[in-house]
């Protein structure tokens, strides 16, 4: 039987490009035994076309009744196809999937400049590269030498579940996609903070108020590192195929607020400079002071630590310095509010 493959590709960012390929997919079989096209059989669509909409009403259509039996029916799984080709034809399935990934990457790269231009036109201040996504359906056919050819790309593939196998594969695609998007209250809160910082920046009418190129690149780099960490942990059955990352070092804790604090620090300093106000202590300096004091505290021994626990509030009240990121941010915000009120 003639068949094609439906593969699910997630585009999670366009500048820079971030592409994921779902590790399973669907093989859609024609319902009439294939023979080379002739004048006699050319009109037999159920022989030459693999579309599900055409073949599902055929007398030869076989339904799938259980997701575990991915080797039965007129719609089967990609994993079964790879097993079948390897077992019966000794096909190099590793090489095949490498060529499939290469085909997908080159197809999306051909449209990336246009996508990036459109993205920049509507999202000038986006440093996260995460305000849009798309799940694409790639239809691929193999020739007798197992070379993949692209048939078409569907920007809105069907997620109808007419069989248990559909429900298993498509349901997992949706689940892993939403998981990779990181939709959470914490993400929403960070996004609101980012928007507020942008509004604070726009209120500075001078040209110098725009973020410097070096800072913009640093913010993009920080957000990119955070995304690598999160996506590596939560990719599920997705495989990142672009960019190709050699190695990801997982941090024990993801400091999601770091880029936002960097932006807030710069905006605060620009505002203080404009209004002739003494700026607060830099966040990086606060962090170094905090680390230094923690090291000194450890060196005093358990007795000193115990004494600190009993009299810590007095020490703070008498002027000992225990700066934190939160304190610096609060002081900066208070100064901004006070100056706005004047």
Buried (B, 14 or more C-beta within 10 A) or exposed (E): BBBBBBBBBBBBBBBEBBBBBBBBBBBBBBBBEBEEEEEEEEEBBBBBBBEBEBBBEBEEBBEBEEBEBBEBBBBBBBBBBBBBBBEEEEBEBEEBBEBBBEBBBEBBEEEBEEBBEEBEEEBEBBBBBBEBBBBBBBBBBBEEEBEBEBBEBBEEBEBEEEBBBBBBBBEBBEEBBEBBBBEEEEBEEBBEBBEBBBEBBEEBEEEEBBBEEEBBEBBBEBBBBBBBBBBEEEBBBBEBBBEEEEEEEEEEEBEBBBBBBBBBBBBBBBBBEBEEBEBBBEBEEBBEBBEEBEEEEEEEEEEEEEEEEEEEEEEEEEEEEEBEBEBBBEBBBEBBEEEEEE
